[in-house]
Amino acid sequence: MSTDRYENPLIARYTSREMSHIFSSDVKFSTWRSLWIALAEAEMELGLPIDQQQIDEMKSFASAINYEDAIKREKETRHDVMSHVYAFGLQCPKARPIIHLGATSAYVGDNTDIIVMRSGLRLLRKKLIRLLYRLSRFALEYKDMPTLGFTHFQAAQLTTVGKRAALWMQDFYYDYLEVDRLIEEIPLLGVKGTTGTQASFVDLFDGDMEKVKKLDRMVVEKMGFSKVVAVSGQTYTRKLDYRVLSVLSGIAQSVHKMTNDIRLLQHLKEVEEPFEKNQIGSSAMAYKRNPMRSERAASLARYVMNLAQNPADTASTQWFERTLDDSANRRMSIPESFMASDAILDICINISTGLVVHEKVIRQRILSEIPFMATENILMEAVKKGGDRQELHEKIREHSMEAGNRVKEEGLDNDLLRRIAQDSAFGLTLEDVETLLTPEDYIGRSSQQTEEFVSEYLEPIFKEEKDCLGEEVELRV
């Protein structure tokens, strides 16, 4: 830990070691070397004067980065790629003449960015599955427990605690589909040259266009990709960055929605996030149990959503075949989007593992509101006994207004049911009315919807990806 200079809190406090490693210098520069090796191998296999000894020499130093040589050279040349070409050449004197042959800087820079982003997406995919699994266990456990539903944060019809979690799960399920699709579809830039025309490679292969085309495909396959960017300038279109960060923004939206709901539920004392034995909620108010995990997740989620604007601006302002005003921005916005997304998923996994449900509070709130919800059933029952629907509807409206005023203006209990039972027009006793107040009768298909969503949409994923399900997440702070 460095205490005399700024440290990025994403790395110091929030993101996992796995994600920060994906965006590390070791991964970046060893991937550059893997790309140089793949290019040299493909060029050799297509007939250029490169021998296996040179390839083997490069492979022997693929991950042994001589950083000091590269850093010293970059101070002189102000060019990061050529500095690492130089440093690699110092270690590989036999291969030095053919390292980076025919390529431009974007060959290693852009291809590495795509490789690293795909690795980041794969890690996020695992965590989405883990989160969906934890939420699904919670949802199934509480699928039958009635709870007051809210529209506009006003009391509405009943749902269940599990069904509400299913709404969160469905958002994350859509995020999972988008991440999964992008992992499969994301293309590598391949071997395109200085303006994307592959002219340098046409020259290397003496005008043999088929070999140049084959070189592009071979390098892509050697790097583990099935798709290649069809046309490019020097760089791949920055709209691809926007596609990736848009998916991360989608994850952040889902996280923000879920954690906001949890914060509101914690205010209502119905559902709470985990709160550890020695955790302090407030420096002044010792009794407080602040939803700090959910607040942190919502805070970082907003950061991810805002970062998605960066690649939109970058893509729209690129000049012709390339410009360099994207570079500094992308060095920060892309890694930080991934690291913040990683952090918020970890927080949500941690929360969903230890959610606390206060059933008695939930039940009490239902009972205070259910008389209003039961009025339609009461109306039907009174009509069966010979009442006039229109007349009774107006009486229920009047009684409801009076009972509501009693609750809101006088702070008294809801006496709507007594008012109805005492009104002879309904022909119902208080006992008759109370039989219509079982909360479980007002949840519709909440339980079945939750079960069906988990079994039909999520269980096939869990079965296929069972290795992703079991890991615990411990937050550092």
ABEGO torsion letter per residue (X at the ends): XBAABBBBAAAAAABBAAAAAAABAAAAAAAAAAAAAAAAAAAAAAGBBBBAAAAAAAAAAAABBBAAAAAAAAAAAGBAAAAAAAAAAAABAAAAAABGBGBBAAAAAAAAAAAAAAAAAAAAAAAAAAAAAAAAAAAAAAAABBBBBBBGGBBBBBBBAAAAAAAAAAAAAAAAAAAAAAAAABBBAEBAEAAGAGAAAAAAAGGBAAAAAAAAAAAAAAAGBABBBABBBABBBAAAAAAAAAAAAAAAAAAAAAAAAAAAAAAAGABBBBBBAABBABAABAABBBBAAAAAAAAAAAAAAAAAAAAAAAAAABBEAEBAAAAAAAAAAAAAAAAAAAAAAAAAAAAAAABBBBAAAAAAAAAAAAAAAAAAAAAAAAAAAGBBAAAAAAAAAAAAAAAAAAAAAAGBBBAAAAAAAABAAAGBBAAAAAAAABAAAAAEAAAAAAAAAAAAAAAAAAAAAAAAAABBBBBAX
